[in-house]
Amino acid sequence: MKHAHILALSVMALILAGCASQPEPEQRPYTDAEVKQFALEMLSRAGLPYDDYEKVRQALIHPKVPEAGKDLPKELPRKG
């Protein structure tokens, strides 16, 4: 009978300890500035030749984003 009481108390202690533990803080998504900074830091550690380094660095600093719909024709072709 003592073993059952000890086992029950042990199980209750484990359950209460699990409930009392602190939840992990939620991680927020990285901002664009943080991603850019990380990419520049990784680039500086890559050991690229200077010309290649500058090309990639300029692409990271001044990305060329195509305008939406720029490559679409101005008028749709007519069938018939």
Secondary structure as UniProt FT lines:
FT   HELIX           2..20
FT   HELIX           32..44
FT   HELIX           50..61
FT   TURN            68..71
//
